[in-house]
Amino acid sequence: MRPAPPFAELIAACTTSAVHLEMRDTYLPEDPEFLAWDGGERLDIHETHREWYDLVRGTVGRGVRMQRARIASEPLAPYIRFEHAGTARLNVAAGEEVRWLPRRQASDIALPGNDFWVFDDRLVRFGHFDGEGRFLDNEITEDRAVVTLCASAFEAVWERAVPHREYRPS
């Protein structure tokens, strides 16, 4: 594995699919948007995430299918509630397909140890976080066995997961 180039470069080179599996219950504990949301403030998600929204719209607009699956413990941890609250207005509105799988329903799925993106079934980008959810770094690999493992894990989760519009977390 080697350090990952910027996400925008990876997605720009993508021609058919970009799938993302998220498995943590907390991310970025010092994220100002999360802290504001947790304090009751509601931000304009399109303004705060304009770059992401535009990137997804452009990527989907050129025919790349973007899918995101989230494995989540229930009841949802505060950060995942924050993600859930903004998913329809940001991710889905931009063109991502998003599904949720309660962690209890993932026990018999072989999963890699880290969150990941798979681009065009040829390259994996792993995201590394510390125990508190702070971002550490990303790595990429084109190792066929790793790509196959991640693509298979994503598909297994996707098959069971509930579309965002139907997911009602406990």
C-alpha positions in Angstrom: 0.0 0.0 0.0 1.1 3.5 -0.6 -0.1 7.0 0.4 -3.3 8.1 -1.4 -3.4 11.1 -3.8 -6.2 13.6 -3.2 -9.7 12.2 -3.4 -10.6 14.6 -6.3 -7.9 13.0 -8.4 -9.1 9.5 -7.7 -12.7 10.3 -8.5 -11.7 12.3 -11.6 -10.0 9.1 -13.0 -13.1 7.0 -12.2 -15.2 5.9 -15.1 -17.9 3.5 -13.8 -18.3 3.2 -10.1 -17.1 4.6 -6.7 -18.4 2.7 -3.7 -17.8 3.7 0.0 -18.2 1.6 3.1 -18.3 3.4 6.5 -18.1 1.2 9.6 -17.2 3.6 12.5 -19.6 4.9 15.1 -17.7 8.2 15.4 -15.6 10.5 13.2 -14.0 13.8 13.7 -14.9 14.7 17.3 -13.7 18.3 16.9 -15.6 18.9 13.6 -17.1 22.4 14.0 -20.2 21.5 12.0 -20.9 18.4 14.2 -20.3 20.5 17.3 -22.7 23.2 16.1 -25.3 20.6 15.1 -24.9 18.8 18.4 -25.5 22.2 20.1 -28.8 22.7 18.2 -27.5 24.9 15.4 -28.6 24.1 11.9 -26.2 25.0 9.2 -26.8 25.4 5.4 -25.3 22.0 4.4 -25.1 23.0 0.7 -22.9 26.0 1.6 -20.7 24.2 4.1 -20.2 21.2 1.7 -20.5 22.9 -1.7 -17.3 21.4 -2.9 -18.4 17.9 -2.1 -21.9 18.4 -3.5 -20.4 19.8 -6.8 -17.9 17.0 -7.0 -20.6 14.3 -6.6 -23.0 16.0 -9.0 -20.3 16.3 -11.7 -19.1 12.7 -11.1 -22.6 11.2 -11.3 -23.4 13.5 -14.3 -20.6 11.9 -16.3 -22.1 8.4 -15.6 -20.2 7.2 -12.6 -22.4 5.4 -10.1 -21.6 6.5 -6.5 -22.8 4.3 -3.6 -22.3 4.7 0.1 -23.2 2.1 2.7 -23.0 2.8 6.4 -22.8 0.0 9.1 -24.1 1.6 12.3 -24.6 0.6 15.9 -28.1 1.3 17.2 -29.1 3.5 18.8 -27.0 5.7 16.7 -24.0 7.5 18.2 -24.2 11.3 18.1 -21.9 11.7 15.1 -23.8 9.1 13.1 -27.1 10.9 14.0 -25.4 14.0 12.6 -24.5 12.2 9.3 -28.0 10.7 9.1 -29.6 14.1 9.6 -27.7 15.6 6.6 -27.6 12.6 4.2 -30.8 13.4 2.2 -30.0 17.1 1.8 -26.3 16.5 0.8 -25.4 13.0 -0.3 -28.7 11.9 -1.9 -29.4 15.3 -3.3 -26.0 15.3 -5.0 -26.7 11.9 -6.6 -25.1 9.4 -4.2 -27.1 6.3 -3.4 -26.9 5.7 0.3 -27.9 2.7 2.4 -27.8 1.9 6.1 -27.2 -1.5 7.8 -27.6 -2.0 11.5 -24.4 -3.5 12.9 -26.3 -6.4 14.4 -27.2 -7.5 10.9 -23.5 -7.5 9.7 -22.1 -10.1 12.1 -21.7 -12.8 9.5 -20.2 -10.5 6.8 -16.4 -10.7 6.3 -15.3 -7.0 6.5 -12.0 -5.3 6.1 -10.6 -3.6 9.2 -11.0 0.0 7.9 -13.5 2.2 6.0 -12.7 2.2 2.3 -13.6 3.4 -1.2 -13.4 1.1 -4.2 -12.9 2.9 -7.6 -13.9 1.1 -10.8 -13.3 -2.3 -9.1 -9.6 -1.7 -9.6 -8.3 0.5 -6.7 -9.1 0.7 -3.0 -8.5 3.7 -0.8 -8.5 2.9 3.0 -9.2 5.6 5.5 -7.4 5.4 8.8 -8.7 6.9 12.0 -7.6 6.8 15.7 -9.8 5.4 18.4 -11.5 8.7 19.0 -12.4 9.1 15.3 -9.7 11.6 14.4 -8.5 11.2 10.8 -4.9 9.9 10.5 -4.3 9.2 6.7 -5.3 7.3 3.6 -3.6 4.5 1.7 -4.3 3.0 -1.7 -3.8 -0.3 -3.2 -4.5 -2.0 -6.5 -3.7 -5.5 -5.1 -6.4 -7.7 -6.8 -7.0 -9.8 -3.6 -7.6 -6.6 -1.6 -9.8 -5.0 -4.2 -11.9 -8.3 -4.5 -12.2 -8.5 -0.7 -13.4 -4.9 -0.4 -15.8 -5.1 -3.4 -17.3 -8.3 -2.1 -17.7 -6.9 1.4 -19.4 -3.8 0.0 -21.8 -5.8 -2.1 -22.7 -8.1 0.8 -23.5 -5.0 2.9 -25.3 -3.2 0.1 -27.6 -6.3 -0.5 -28.8 -6.2 3.1 -28.8 -2.5 3.8 -31.8 -0.3 3.8 -32.1 2.7 1.4 -31.7 6.0 3.2 -35.3 7.1 2.6 -36.6 3.9 4.3 -34.1 3.7 7.2 -35.6 4.5 10.6 -32.8 4.1 13.2 -33.8 3.0 16.6 
